[in-house]
Amino acid sequence: MAHVVRAALVQATWTGDTESMIAKHEEHAREAARQGAKVIGFQEVFNAPYFCQVQEPEHYRWAEPVPDGPTVRRMRDLARETGMVIVVPVFEVEQSGFYFNTAAVIDADGSYLGKYRKHHIPQVKGFWEKYYFKPGNLGWPVFDTAVGKVGVYICYDRHFPEGWRQLGLNGAQLVYNPSATSRGLSAYLWQLEQPAAAVANEYYIAAINRVGQEEYGDNDFYGTSYFVDPRGQFVGETANDKTEELLVRDLDFGLIDEVRTQWAFYRDRRPDAYDGLVQP
C-alpha cells in the first residue's frame, strides 16, 4: 500500500541578518504547509551566513544552545502552527569551548525529538570548519516523526558512505542533507553522490544547498537542491542554480520496501567481512 509523504525543502539566499533570515524561512514553511507538506528541512546553519569561509572569532556569535536557544524554540512554535516536522540546522554551543554543526529535529506537534551533530569536519580553503566545530559525538540517530523515520547527514558528511549506511541500518526512510557547497569545488559530485547513497541504502534523500554569494568570501553556492528516491531518480525537477526556491514533492515511502525486496542489498551485506573498514 502506498504511503505518500509530501515533503519540502528550502534553498535560500542570505538576507544579511538572523531575524530576517528566520522570518523568511517561516514564510517558506507556511507556504509549504499551504501546499500540503508535512515535513520540511532547511540548509546548513540556515539562520546565519556561511561564515566558515573565514576564520574569525567574531563568528562564534552565531552559536546558540540546542534545544533551548531562541531559534529552535521559535521553530518549535512554527511546527505547532503548521503541523509539520521541521529539520533545523544551526551552529550549536553546548558549553564554553564546545561548538557543533547541528540539526535539531522537531515533530509536527512542536516537540523536540533530538539532534544530529555533523561528524566529518572539513578544513580546506573556503570551508574552514575545524576552526569552529568539534566532530559530532551523538552517532547517527533516526527520529520517529509524524511522517516516518527521518535522519540527518550534514554537508561534508555526504562524501563518507559509512554514515549513510548507519542511517539505513537505524531505519531511516528519509534523510535530509543540509549543505553549503560551492560551484568551483565539487559541483560535479552534487548530482552523483546523494543519488548513489539513496540507491546503496534504499531510502529517500533531500539534498539542500545554499544559493548565491555571501559577504565573507567568494564561494558561489549553486543551489540545485532536490529530492531523490531509493532508485536514484530525482523526484520532479531539481531547484535552479541561481535563485532561492521552495521545493515540495510527494515521496512514496512504499517504494522503499519495494526496492529493498527487489535489490536486497541489506540481505546481502557482509558485516562479518568488514572489520578492516574501521581500523585507523
Backbone as JSON, one array per atom type, in Angstrom:
{
  "sequence": "MAHVVRAALVQATWTGDTESMIAKHEEHAREAARQGAKVIGFQEVFNAPYFCQVQEPEHYRWAEPVPDGPTVRRMRDLARETGMVIVVPVFEVEQSGFYFNTAAVIDADGSYLGKYRKHHIPQVKGFWEKYYFKPGNLGWPVFDTAVGKVGVYICYDRHFPEGWRQLGLNGAQLVYNPSATSRGLSAYLWQLEQPAAAVANEYYIAAINRVGQEEYGDNDFYGTSYFVDPRGQFVGETANDKTEELLVRDLDFGLIDEVRTQWAFYRDRRPDAYDGLVQP",
  "N": [[0.84, -1.2, 0.0], [0.53, 2.21, -0.84], [2.31, 4.76, 0.8], [2.3, 7.88, 0.97], [4.24, 10.72, 1.41], [4.18, 14.14, 1.63], [6.75, 16.27, 1.11], [9.1, 18.91, 1.86], [11.68, 21.29, 1.01], [14.03, 23.97, 1.47], [16.04, 26.13, -0.4], [18.09, 28.86, 0.12], [18.9, 32.36, -0.15], [21.23, 34.44, 1.58], [20.15, 36.9, 3.83], [21.32, 38.93, 5.3], [20.92, 39.35, 7.99], [20.07, 37.65, 11.07], [17.4, 37.72, 12.06], [15.71, 38.44, 9.85], [16.35, 36.35, 8.2], [15.42, 34.08, 9.54], [12.69, 34.76, 9.62], [12.07, 34.73, 6.91], [12.36, 32.0, 6.31], [10.33, 31.01, 7.91], [8.11, 31.92, 6.49], [8.41, 30.52, 4.1], [7.99, 27.94, 5.13], [5.33, 28.13, 5.95], [4.1, 28.49, 3.47], [4.77, 26.02, 2.31], [3.27, 24.37, 3.98], [0.72, 25.24, 3.26], [0.65, 24.13, 0.78], [0.37, 21.54, 1.43], [2.48, 20.12, 2.55], [4.13, 17.98, 4.89], [6.53, 17.73, 6.13], [9.6, 19.47, 6.45], [12.81, 20.76, 5.53], [15.71, 22.75, 6.22], [18.64, 24.62, 5.03], [22.2, 24.14, 5.7], [23.38, 25.54, 8.78], [21.17, 27.48, 8.81], [20.19, 29.94, 9.71], [22.16, 31.81, 9.58], [24.98, 33.41, 7.89], [27.24, 31.61, 5.68], [29.73, 31.46, 7.44], [32.11, 30.12, 7.62], [33.84, 30.53, 5.56], [35.84, 32.15, 6.36], [38.21, 32.53, 9.08], [37.51, 33.69, 11.92], [37.15, 34.98, 15.18], [34.87, 36.45, 15.77], [32.69, 35.19, 14.69], [31.72, 33.25, 16.33], [29.56, 34.28, 17.54], [27.24, 33.53, 16.28], [26.42, 31.18, 17.38], [24.25, 29.08, 19.37], [22.39, 27.55, 22.09], [21.09, 24.18, 21.83], [18.4, 22.24, 22.69], [17.48, 24.69, 23.66], [17.9, 27.25, 22.75], [17.1, 30.42, 21.09], [16.38, 30.11, 18.34], [15.64, 27.39, 17.88], [13.55, 27.17, 19.7], [11.74, 28.94, 18.52], [11.3, 27.63, 16.11], [10.01, 25.38, 17.06], [7.57, 26.48, 17.8], [6.72, 27.17, 15.25], [6.45, 24.65, 14.06], [4.3, 23.64, 15.57], [2.36, 25.45, 14.73], [2.14, 24.98, 11.94], [1.85, 22.25, 11.71], [3.87, 20.62, 10.79], [6.74, 18.44, 10.5], [10.0, 19.56, 11.24], [13.3, 20.11, 10.14], [16.09, 21.51, 11.49], [18.89, 23.14, 10.96], [21.61, 24.44, 12.76], [24.22, 26.47, 14.31], [25.64, 25.19, 17.04], [26.2, 25.8, 20.51], [27.34, 23.99, 23.15], [28.62, 24.14, 25.66], [31.03, 26.41, 27.11], [33.57, 26.61, 24.76], [32.78, 24.29, 23.46], [31.57, 23.54, 20.55], [29.31, 22.81, 17.87], [28.29, 21.67, 14.61], [25.09, 21.43, 13.9], [21.86, 19.8, 13.67], [18.62, 20.21, 14.68], [15.73, 18.19, 15.24], [12.34, 18.47, 14.93], [9.13, 17.54, 15.9], [5.8, 17.25, 14.41], [3.99, 18.25, 16.25], [5.38, 20.12, 17.61], [7.14, 19.14, 19.46], [10.43, 18.54, 20.66], [12.6, 16.31, 19.25], [15.23, 15.5, 19.15], [18.75, 15.7, 18.21], [21.16, 15.9, 15.53], [24.66, 15.81, 15.16], [27.13, 17.02, 13.07], [29.51, 14.83, 11.74], [31.89, 14.73, 10.15], [34.36, 17.01, 9.57], [35.36, 19.56, 7.55], [38.47, 21.15, 6.51], [39.51, 23.15, 4.54], [40.38, 25.49, 1.92], [38.09, 28.11, 1.98], [36.28, 26.64, 3.4], [36.59, 26.5, 6.3], [36.06, 24.79, 8.66], [36.95, 23.37, 10.9], [37.98, 25.25, 12.56], [35.79, 26.2, 13.92], [34.02, 24.05, 14.69], [33.58, 21.13, 16.71], [33.98, 17.59, 16.06], [31.04, 15.63, 15.48], [29.32, 13.8, 18.08], [27.19, 12.19, 18.67], [26.41, 9.95, 17.34], [24.41, 8.38, 14.75], [21.48, 9.22, 14.78], [18.09, 8.23, 14.18], [14.96, 9.6, 13.77], [11.75, 9.1, 15.05], [9.16, 10.3, 13.6], [6.14, 12.25, 12.9], [5.76, 11.77, 10.2], [7.2, 9.57, 9.57], [10.33, 7.75, 9.65], [13.04, 9.73, 10.14], [16.23, 10.91, 9.25], [19.41, 12.7, 9.53], [22.15, 14.05, 7.74], [24.99, 15.96, 7.38], [26.14, 18.17, 4.98], [29.47, 18.05, 4.26], [29.65, 15.51, 5.32], [28.43, 13.93, 3.41], [30.26, 12.83, 1.69], [31.16, 10.53, 2.79], [30.55, 7.22, 2.97], [29.91, 5.61, 5.14], [28.28, 6.74, 7.17], [25.85, 7.23, 5.83], [25.09, 4.55, 5.47], [24.81, 3.69, 8.13], [22.63, 5.21, 8.95], [20.66, 4.04, 7.36], [20.68, 1.43, 8.43], [19.72, 2.06, 10.88], [17.12, 2.53, 10.35], [16.17, 4.63, 8.71], [13.9, 6.35, 6.58], [13.76, 8.68, 5.19], [16.29, 10.96, 4.57], [17.57, 14.03, 5.44], [19.87, 16.22, 3.96], [21.38, 18.82, 4.66], [23.3, 21.47, 3.29], [26.22, 23.44, 2.29], [27.65, 24.15, -0.4], [30.02, 24.91, -2.95], [30.27, 26.2, -6.31], [32.75, 25.9, -7.71], [34.15, 23.92, -6.36], [33.05, 21.24, -5.96], [30.92, 20.75, -7.67], [30.27, 18.92, -9.69], [30.01, 16.58, -8.31], [27.63, 16.8, -6.95], [25.16, 15.91, -8.01], [25.69, 13.27, -8.11], [26.69, 11.89, -5.78], [24.64, 11.85, -3.68], [22.34, 10.65, -5.0], [23.57, 8.16, -5.5], [24.0, 7.29, -2.88], [21.36, 7.1, -2.04], [20.5, 4.95, -3.59], [22.27, 2.89, -2.73], [21.53, 2.6, -0.09], [18.82, 2.58, -0.06], [16.69, 4.47, 0.5], [14.91, 7.64, 0.73], [16.42, 10.79, -0.1], [16.85, 14.15, 0.79], [18.46, 16.64, -0.64], [20.0, 19.57, 0.11], [21.14, 22.73, -0.84], [22.79, 25.85, -0.31], [22.3, 29.06, -2.0], [23.73, 31.44, -4.19], [26.09, 34.2, -3.58], [27.92, 35.29, -0.68], [28.81, 37.57, 2.03], [31.27, 36.94, 3.24], [33.2, 35.73, 1.68], [34.23, 34.28, -1.51], [32.84, 32.04, -2.32], [30.6, 30.44, -4.47], [27.58, 29.51, -4.09], [25.57, 27.02, -5.4], [22.93, 26.12, -5.37], [20.51, 24.09, -6.8], [19.06, 22.14, -5.38], [17.38, 19.09, -4.34], [15.07, 16.27, -4.27], [15.64, 12.79, -4.03], [14.92, 9.45, -4.99], [14.68, 5.96, -3.74], [15.58, 4.52, -5.92], [17.45, 6.09, -7.04], [16.53, 8.12, -8.62], [15.57, 11.43, -9.52], [13.0, 13.17, -7.81], [10.68, 14.75, -9.38], [11.7, 17.96, -10.79], [15.01, 19.32, -10.25], [15.91, 22.07, -8.07], [16.66, 25.45, -9.19], [19.87, 26.96, -10.14], [20.53, 29.5, -9.38], [18.77, 31.12, -7.89], [16.7, 31.64, -4.96], [14.55, 29.04, -3.68], [11.64, 27.13, -2.99], [11.0, 23.76, -2.68], [8.49, 21.34, -3.12], [7.51, 18.07, -2.81], [6.04, 14.87, -3.57], [6.6, 11.91, -1.85], [6.75, 8.54, -2.17], [6.7, 6.34, 0.21], [6.23, 3.66, 0.12], [7.75, 2.71, -1.93], [10.22, 2.2, -0.85], [10.19, -0.29, 0.55], [9.56, -1.85, -1.65], [11.85, -1.6, -3.31], [13.81, -2.58, -1.59], [13.09, -5.21, -1.37], [13.34, -6.04, -4.01], [16.05, -5.47, -4.74], [17.57, -6.17, -2.52], [19.81, -5.4, -0.98], [20.37, -5.06, 1.74], [19.98, -7.59, 2.77], [22.13, -8.93, 1.64], [24.42, -7.88, 2.7], [27.74, -8.0, 4.23], [28.68, -7.84, 7.06], [30.36, -9.32, 8.69], [32.69, -9.43, 7.3], [33.8, -6.95, 7.25], [35.6, -5.8, 9.04], [38.06, -4.49, 8.61], [37.38, -1.98, 7.68], [37.03, -0.22, 9.75], [39.43, 0.11, 10.96], [42.04, 2.22, 12.11]],
  "CA": [[0.0, 0.0, 0.0], [1.3, 3.45, -0.92], [2.37, 5.67, 1.94], [2.86, 9.06, 0.32], [4.56, 11.84, 2.3], [4.5, 15.38, 0.92], [7.94, 16.8, 1.79], [9.58, 20.19, 1.33], [13.0, 21.8, 1.38], [14.26, 25.37, 1.09], [17.38, 26.66, -0.66], [17.85, 30.27, 0.38], [19.96, 33.36, -0.17], [21.46, 35.11, 2.85], [19.48, 38.2, 3.87], [22.14, 39.94, 5.96], [20.77, 39.29, 9.44], [19.4, 36.44, 11.53], [15.95, 37.89, 12.21], [15.04, 38.36, 8.56], [16.59, 35.01, 7.64], [14.45, 33.17, 10.17], [11.35, 35.14, 9.18], [11.9, 34.25, 5.53], [12.14, 30.56, 6.35], [8.98, 30.79, 8.45], [7.14, 32.12, 5.42], [8.52, 29.36, 3.21], [7.34, 26.81, 5.8], [3.87, 28.33, 5.89], [3.7, 28.21, 2.1], [4.83, 24.57, 2.14], [2.1, 23.81, 4.67], [-0.45, 25.52, 2.43], [0.69, 23.17, -0.33], [0.11, 20.21, 1.96], [3.68, 19.45, 3.04], [4.09, 17.51, 6.28], [7.89, 17.75, 6.65], [10.41, 20.45, 5.73], [14.17, 20.91, 6.02], [16.42, 23.96, 5.82], [20.04, 24.43, 4.67], [23.2, 24.14, 6.78], [23.35, 26.79, 9.58], [20.22, 28.21, 7.98], [19.88, 31.26, 10.25], [23.39, 32.58, 9.57], [25.75, 33.25, 6.67], [28.25, 30.55, 5.76], [30.87, 32.2, 7.98], [33.31, 29.28, 7.6], [34.75, 30.98, 4.52], [36.92, 32.85, 7.06], [38.49, 32.05, 10.44], [37.49, 34.89, 12.75], [36.42, 34.68, 16.41], [33.59, 37.15, 15.84], [31.58, 34.38, 14.18], [31.13, 32.44, 17.39], [28.32, 34.94, 17.96], [26.08, 32.89, 15.66], [26.11, 29.93, 18.07], [23.23, 29.11, 20.41], [22.11, 26.2, 22.61], [20.05, 23.33, 21.23], [17.23, 22.85, 22.06], [16.92, 25.79, 24.45], [18.21, 28.55, 22.16], [15.94, 31.12, 20.52], [15.95, 29.64, 17.02], [14.92, 26.12, 17.98], [12.26, 27.46, 20.36], [10.87, 29.56, 17.52], [10.92, 26.59, 15.15], [9.02, 24.52, 17.71], [6.3, 27.19, 17.63], [6.35, 27.07, 13.84], [5.97, 23.28, 13.84], [2.95, 23.56, 16.12], [1.47, 26.26, 13.89], [1.96, 24.42, 10.6], [1.65, 20.81, 11.75], [4.92, 19.96, 10.01], [8.04, 18.08, 11.03], [10.98, 20.53, 10.74], [14.72, 19.85, 10.36], [16.57, 22.87, 11.78], [20.35, 23.16, 11.12], [22.14, 25.65, 13.41], [25.53, 26.44, 14.97], [25.3, 24.89, 18.44], [27.14, 25.85, 21.61], [26.93, 23.12, 24.25], [29.17, 24.85, 26.8], [32.16, 27.19, 26.66], [34.57, 25.85, 24.04], [32.2, 23.09, 22.82], [30.71, 24.01, 19.47], [29.0, 21.75, 16.91], [27.42, 21.93, 13.46], [24.0, 20.61, 14.44], [20.49, 19.93, 13.18], [17.55, 19.76, 15.56], [14.56, 17.63, 14.57], [11.15, 18.85, 15.68], [7.97, 16.82, 15.39], [4.71, 18.08, 13.92], [3.3, 18.88, 17.37], [6.3, 21.05, 18.25], [8.03, 18.5, 20.43], [11.83, 18.38, 20.26], [12.89, 14.88, 19.21], [16.66, 15.27, 19.33], [19.62, 16.43, 17.29], [22.3, 15.26, 14.88], [25.84, 16.66, 15.07], [27.97, 16.69, 11.91], [30.67, 14.02, 12.11], [33.08, 14.96, 9.34], [34.54, 18.46, 9.59], [36.4, 19.91, 6.59], [39.37, 22.27, 6.78], [40.13, 23.49, 3.26], [40.11, 26.87, 1.55], [36.68, 28.46, 1.83], [35.47, 25.77, 4.27], [37.47, 26.37, 7.47], [35.09, 24.42, 9.69], [37.59, 22.9, 12.14], [38.17, 26.43, 13.41], [34.56, 26.45, 14.68], [33.21, 22.92, 15.12], [34.07, 19.82, 17.11], [33.28, 16.5, 15.37], [29.83, 15.14, 16.14], [29.54, 12.73, 19.06], [25.89, 11.62, 19.04], [26.06, 8.86, 16.44], [23.53, 8.63, 13.61], [20.11, 8.95, 15.24], [16.94, 8.31, 13.28], [13.89, 10.11, 14.62], [10.42, 8.58, 14.76], [8.36, 11.51, 13.47], [4.76, 12.08, 12.43], [5.73, 11.34, 8.8], [8.01, 8.38, 9.41], [11.65, 7.76, 10.28], [13.81, 10.79, 9.48], [17.61, 11.1, 9.69], [20.12, 13.89, 9.02], [23.57, 13.92, 7.42], [25.21, 17.37, 7.07], [27.11, 18.69, 4.02], [30.7, 17.27, 4.0], [29.35, 14.11, 5.66], [27.9, 13.16, 2.28], [31.36, 12.17, 0.99], [31.57, 9.37, 3.58], [29.42, 6.29, 2.84], [29.62, 4.87, 6.36], [27.14, 7.33, 7.88], [24.64, 6.91, 5.06], [24.7, 3.17, 5.73], [24.34, 3.56, 9.5], [21.27, 5.75, 8.98], [19.79, 3.0, 6.82], [20.59, 0.35, 9.41], [18.92, 2.57, 12.0], [15.71, 2.57, 9.95], [15.76, 5.85, 8.03], [13.14, 6.35, 5.34], [14.07, 9.96, 4.54], [17.44, 11.62, 5.18], [17.85, 15.39, 5.0], [21.3, 16.5, 3.84], [21.59, 20.26, 4.52], [24.65, 21.69, 2.81], [26.69, 24.72, 1.75], [28.73, 23.71, -1.28], [30.22, 25.95, -3.95], [30.32, 25.77, -7.71], [34.07, 25.53, -8.19], [34.8, 22.88, -5.57], [32.59, 19.86, -6.14], [29.59, 20.78, -8.27], [30.01, 17.72, -10.48], [29.66, 15.49, -7.4], [26.39, 17.09, -6.26], [24.1, 15.05, -8.5], [26.23, 11.92, -8.19], [26.87, 11.21, -4.5], [23.41, 11.56, -2.94], [21.6, 9.58, -5.67], [24.25, 6.87, -5.27], [23.73, 6.89, -1.49], [19.96, 6.68, -1.98], [20.44, 3.59, -4.16], [23.0, 1.93, -1.9], [20.89, 2.44, 1.21], [17.41, 2.32, -0.35], [15.77, 5.41, 1.13], [14.85, 8.96, 0.1], [17.33, 11.83, 0.38], [16.58, 15.55, 0.46], [19.77, 17.31, -0.73], [19.74, 21.01, 0.15], [22.31, 23.58, -0.96], [22.6, 27.3, -0.37], [22.37, 29.62, -3.35], [24.26, 32.8, -4.26], [27.34, 34.55, -2.91], [27.71, 35.96, 0.6], [29.76, 38.64, 2.29], [32.52, 36.54, 3.88], [34.1, 35.02, 0.78], [33.8, 34.23, -2.91], [32.13, 30.81, -2.64], [29.37, 30.61, -5.26], [26.69, 28.4, -3.75], [24.88, 26.82, -6.67], [21.56, 25.62, -5.26], [20.14, 22.81, -7.44], [18.58, 21.2, -4.37], [16.48, 18.09, -4.92], [14.73, 15.0, -3.62], [15.97, 11.62, -4.84], [14.22, 8.28, -4.45], [15.57, 4.81, -3.5], [16.15, 4.02, -7.18], [18.41, 7.06, -7.53], [15.88, 9.01, -9.58], [15.07, 12.67, -8.96], [11.55, 13.28, -7.66], [10.45, 16.05, -10.0], [12.88, 18.69, -11.22], [15.84, 19.94, -9.22], [15.8, 23.53, -7.98], [17.59, 26.13, -10.1], [21.21, 27.17, -9.59], [20.8, 30.93, -9.23], [17.85, 31.87, -7.03], [16.03, 30.97, -3.85], [13.43, 28.23, -4.13], [10.97, 26.14, -2.15], [10.56, 22.56, -3.39], [7.52, 20.47, -2.46], [7.43, 16.85, -3.62], [5.4, 13.69, -2.98], [7.51, 10.78, -1.72], [6.02, 7.3, -1.91], [7.53, 5.51, 1.08], [6.05, 2.27, -0.26], [8.83, 2.34, -2.84], [11.37, 1.73, -0.07], [10.05, -1.75, 0.71], [9.61, -2.48, -2.97], [13.23, -1.65, -3.76], [14.59, -3.45, -0.7], [12.74, -6.58, -1.73], [13.86, -6.34, -5.35], [17.51, -5.41, -4.82], [18.03, -7.0, -1.39], [21.17, -5.04, -0.55], [20.54, -5.28, 3.18], [20.11, -9.04, 2.96], [23.4, -9.45, 1.15], [25.56, -7.26, 3.38], [28.66, -8.92, 4.86], [29.36, -7.16, 8.17], [31.41, -10.19, 9.22], [33.89, -9.27, 6.49], [34.11, -5.52, 7.12], [36.38, -5.29, 10.17], [39.12, -3.6, 8.17], [36.88, -0.66, 7.37], [37.06, 0.65, 10.93], [40.79, 0.19, 11.51], [42.64, 3.53, 11.8]],
  "C": [[0.88, 1.24, 0.0], [1.19, 4.23, 0.38], [3.08, 6.92, 1.45], [3.02, 10.18, 1.34], [4.88, 13.04, 1.43], [5.58, 16.1, 1.72], [8.4, 18.06, 1.1], [11.01, 20.44, 1.77], [13.1, 23.23, 0.88], [15.73, 25.57, 0.78], [17.24, 28.17, -0.66], [19.11, 31.1, 0.19], [20.04, 34.02, 1.2], [20.9, 36.53, 2.79], [20.34, 39.31, 4.48], [22.0, 39.98, 7.45], [19.89, 38.1, 9.82], [17.88, 36.6, 11.57], [15.23, 37.75, 10.88], [15.22, 36.99, 7.91], [15.61, 34.01, 8.23], [13.04, 33.47, 9.68], [11.07, 34.64, 7.77], [11.63, 32.74, 5.51], [10.78, 30.21, 6.96], [7.94, 30.94, 7.36], [7.21, 30.99, 4.39], [7.82, 28.14, 3.83], [5.83, 26.94, 5.74], [3.34, 28.06, 4.49], [3.73, 26.71, 1.82], [3.63, 23.9, 2.79], [0.83, 24.06, 3.87], [-0.52, 24.58, 1.24], [0.55, 21.73, 0.13], [1.32, 19.47, 2.48], [3.54, 19.11, 4.51], [5.48, 17.47, 6.92], [8.68, 18.73, 5.8], [11.8, 20.5, 6.36], [14.81, 22.15, 5.44], [17.89, 23.65, 5.57], [20.96, 24.52, 5.89], [23.29, 25.52, 7.43], [22.44, 27.83, 8.92], [20.01, 29.65, 8.42], [21.07, 32.2, 10.26], [23.99, 32.55, 8.17], [26.65, 32.03, 6.78], [29.57, 31.22, 6.14], [32.18, 31.41, 7.92], [34.21, 29.57, 6.4], [35.95, 31.73, 5.1], [37.1, 32.22, 8.43], [38.63, 33.26, 11.35], [36.65, 34.62, 13.99], [35.07, 35.38, 16.52], [32.41, 36.25, 15.46], [31.06, 33.36, 15.19], [29.82, 33.04, 17.89], [27.07, 34.29, 17.36], [25.62, 31.66, 16.43], [25.05, 30.13, 19.15], [22.97, 27.69, 20.9], [21.04, 25.49, 21.79], [19.66, 22.28, 22.27], [16.75, 24.15, 22.69], [17.27, 27.18, 23.92], [17.0, 29.15, 21.47], [15.47, 30.57, 19.19], [15.15, 28.35, 17.11], [13.58, 26.32, 18.7], [11.27, 28.04, 19.35], [10.41, 28.53, 16.49], [9.93, 25.58, 15.77], [7.63, 25.17, 17.62], [5.8, 27.07, 16.2], [5.82, 25.67, 13.52], [4.55, 23.11, 14.37], [1.95, 24.3, 15.23], [1.14, 25.57, 12.58], [1.61, 22.94, 10.6], [2.66, 20.04, 10.94], [6.09, 19.54, 10.9], [9.05, 19.06, 10.43], [12.39, 20.1, 11.13], [15.43, 21.19, 10.37], [18.09, 22.87, 11.98], [20.85, 24.5, 11.67], [23.56, 25.4, 13.91], [25.25, 26.31, 16.46], [26.47, 25.15, 19.38], [26.57, 24.98, 22.74], [27.36, 23.7, 25.59], [30.38, 25.63, 26.28], [33.22, 26.3, 26.01], [34.07, 24.62, 23.33], [31.15, 23.54, 21.8], [30.53, 22.91, 18.43], [28.16, 22.32, 15.76], [26.27, 20.93, 13.59], [22.7, 20.81, 13.67], [19.53, 19.37, 14.22], [16.4, 19.21, 14.72], [13.35, 17.82, 15.47], [9.94, 18.16, 15.06], [6.83, 17.78, 15.07], [3.9, 18.75, 15.02], [4.19, 19.86, 18.13], [7.23, 20.43, 19.26], [9.43, 18.34, 19.82], [12.2, 16.91, 20.36], [14.36, 14.57, 19.46], [17.46, 16.01, 18.29], [20.68, 15.5, 16.7], [23.44, 16.28, 14.86], [26.75, 16.14, 13.95], [29.26, 15.99, 12.34], [31.97, 14.47, 11.44], [33.24, 16.46, 9.12], [35.66, 18.83, 8.64], [37.29, 21.06, 7.09], [40.18, 22.52, 5.52], [39.7, 24.91, 2.9], [38.62, 27.11, 1.31], [35.75, 27.67, 2.72], [36.3, 25.45, 5.52], [36.66, 25.96, 8.69], [35.74, 23.92, 10.98], [37.9, 24.05, 13.08], [36.98, 26.62, 14.36], [33.99, 25.2, 15.35], [34.04, 21.74, 15.61], [33.36, 18.75, 16.27], [32.08, 16.01, 16.17], [30.09, 13.91, 17.0], [28.24, 12.05, 19.48], [25.47, 10.47, 18.13], [25.17, 9.31, 15.3], [22.08, 8.33, 14.01], [19.11, 9.04, 14.09], [15.71, 8.58, 14.14], [12.53, 9.6, 14.13], [9.45, 9.75, 14.77], [6.94, 11.19, 13.0], [4.7, 11.6, 10.99], [6.5, 10.05, 8.56], [9.38, 8.57, 10.04], [12.59, 8.65, 9.48], [15.2, 10.87, 10.1], [18.19, 12.35, 9.08], [21.58, 13.52, 8.81], [23.97, 15.28, 6.86], [26.4, 17.56, 6.12], [28.27, 17.73, 3.76], [30.55, 15.8, 4.39], [29.03, 13.28, 4.42], [28.99, 12.42, 1.51], [31.77, 10.85, 1.65], [30.41, 8.37, 3.63], [29.01, 5.63, 4.14], [28.4, 5.42, 7.1], [25.83, 7.12, 7.17], [24.14, 5.51, 5.4], [24.16, 3.02, 7.15], [22.93, 4.12, 9.66], [20.27, 4.74, 8.43], [19.6, 1.86, 7.8], [19.74, 0.77, 10.6], [17.47, 2.83, 11.61], [15.26, 3.78, 9.17], [14.95, 5.56, 6.77], [13.43, 7.59, 4.5], [15.23, 10.58, 5.3], [17.58, 13.0, 4.58], [19.35, 15.63, 5.04], [21.5, 18.01, 3.6], [23.05, 20.58, 4.25], [24.93, 23.15, 2.5], [27.89, 24.38, 0.88], [28.8, 24.61, -2.5], [30.53, 25.38, -5.32], [31.69, 25.26, -8.13], [34.66, 24.31, -7.52], [34.35, 21.47, -5.96], [31.22, 19.78, -6.8], [29.27, 19.49, -9.03], [29.67, 16.52, -9.61], [28.22, 15.61, -6.87], [25.25, 16.18, -6.72], [24.56, 13.61, -8.71], [26.17, 11.22, -6.83], [25.56, 10.88, -3.79], [22.5, 10.58, -3.66], [22.24, 8.22, -5.48], [23.99, 6.38, -3.85], [22.28, 6.44, -1.33], [19.79, 5.27, -2.52], [21.07, 2.58, -3.2], [22.27, 1.61, -0.61], [19.37, 2.38, 1.13], [16.47, 3.14, 0.53], [15.77, 6.71, 0.34], [15.89, 9.89, 0.73], [16.84, 13.18, -0.11], [17.92, 16.28, 0.52], [19.54, 18.81, -0.87], [21.06, 21.78, 0.07], [21.91, 25.05, -0.86], [22.65, 27.77, -1.82], [22.85, 31.07, -3.26], [25.6, 32.97, -3.57], [27.04, 35.4, -1.68], [28.91, 36.83, 0.94], [31.13, 38.18, 2.79], [33.48, 35.78, 2.98], [33.54, 34.99, -0.63], [33.17, 32.9, -3.31], [30.83, 31.12, -3.38], [28.5, 29.38, -5.02], [25.66, 28.24, -4.86], [23.51, 26.16, -6.55], [21.4, 24.22, -5.82], [19.78, 21.73, -6.42], [17.56, 20.25, -4.98], [16.1, 17.02, -3.91], [15.09, 13.88, -4.58], [15.4, 10.38, -4.17], [15.16, 7.09, -4.29], [16.1, 4.14, -4.76], [17.18, 4.98, -7.75], [17.85, 8.05, -8.53], [15.38, 10.27, -8.88], [13.54, 12.63, -8.89], [11.17, 14.68, -8.15], [11.77, 16.68, -10.41], [13.72, 19.11, -10.01], [15.52, 21.43, -9.17], [16.82, 24.16, -8.93], [18.91, 26.46, -9.39], [21.52, 28.62, -9.27], [19.98, 31.61, -8.14], [17.25, 30.98, -5.94], [14.83, 30.18, -4.35], [12.94, 27.31, -3.02], [10.57, 24.97, -3.05], [9.58, 21.78, -2.53], [7.3, 19.26, -3.36], [6.71, 15.74, -2.84], [6.36, 12.51, -3.01], [6.7, 9.55, -1.35], [6.91, 6.36, -1.1], [7.32, 4.02, 0.81], [7.13, 1.78, -1.2], [10.04, 1.79, -2.09], [11.32, 0.22, 0.1], [10.14, -2.47, -0.62], [11.05, -2.65, -3.45], [14.06, -2.59, -2.89], [14.29, -4.92, -0.95], [13.38, -6.97, -3.06], [15.38, -6.43, -5.37], [18.2, -6.11, -3.65], [19.44, -6.67, -0.91], [21.39, -5.3, 0.94], [20.68, -6.78, 3.49], [21.53, -9.52, 2.67], [24.62, -8.72, 1.71], [26.44, -8.34, 4.02], [29.4, -8.23, 6.01], [30.46, -8.0, 8.8], [32.74, -10.0, 8.49], [34.43, -7.84, 6.49], [35.0, -4.96, 8.22], [37.44, -4.28, 9.75], [38.67, -2.19, 7.9], [36.98, 0.29, 8.56], [38.42, 0.66, 11.61], [41.39, 1.54, 11.15], [43.81, 3.4, 10.84]]
}
